[in-house]
Amino acid sequence: MTQAQPGTITTLQVDGITCSGCVSTLTRVLKDLPGVEDVSIDPESGRTQVRHDAGQVNGMHFREAIEDAGYDVE
């Protein structure tokens, strides 16, 4: 997991993304976190990028939200 400065991007590797419904669920879960500006998910690789304000949210918040939705984060 690579953590970025405020207004930049954190990249995570998410396992268990199998369909567009998974992408929609993860996008919604992550965008519901305060400070998240945008989410980009590649369902083929599981690479998930979150643009956010690091002063409001960080990688641990993303990990918790993703795991609570039933997915694994490497």
N, C-alpha and C positions, 0 to 999 in steps of 0.2 A: 504494500500500500504506500503510495507516494502522497505526501501531504503538501499542500500549496499555501501560499500567503493569501491574505484577504483578496477576494475578487478574482482569484485564479482557480486552478483545477486540481482536484484530488482524483486519482485513478485507483480503482479497485478491481480485483478479479473476482467475479461472482459465478458460482457454480449452481446449476439447476435451472438455468434459463432454457426452456424448451419450446416456447411459442410466443406469439405476439401478445397474448394475455399476460404472460410473465413480464414482458417488457412494460406493458401498461401498468401492472401492479407495482413493479419496482419504481417506475417513474413517479407514480402518484405518491408512494410511501416516502421517497426521497424529497420530492418537491413540497411535501407537507412539513418538512423540517424548517424552522426559522433560519433565514440566511441563505437558503439554497436558491440560486438564480436560474440554473438550467441543469438538465440531466441528459446524458447521451449514453445509450446502451447498444453494444454490438451483440446481438443474440447468438451469433455463430461462435464468438470467442469468449463471451461473458465479460468482456472489458467494459467497465462502467466508469464514466467520467462525470464528476459533479463539479459544476462551477458554483462557488459559494463565497460568503463572507466568513473568513476564519475566526473573526471576532465573535461570531454568533454560533457557529457549528464546526465540528471537526470530524476526523476520521472515525473516532469511537462512536459518535452519534450515527454515522452512516452504517457502520458495522452492526450496531444494535438494531437499527430500523430494518436492515436487510435480513438479519437473522430472525427477527420477530415476524417477518413476512414469510419465513420458511425456506430461505436460501442460505447457502454457505458462502463465506468470504475467505479467500485465501490470503 
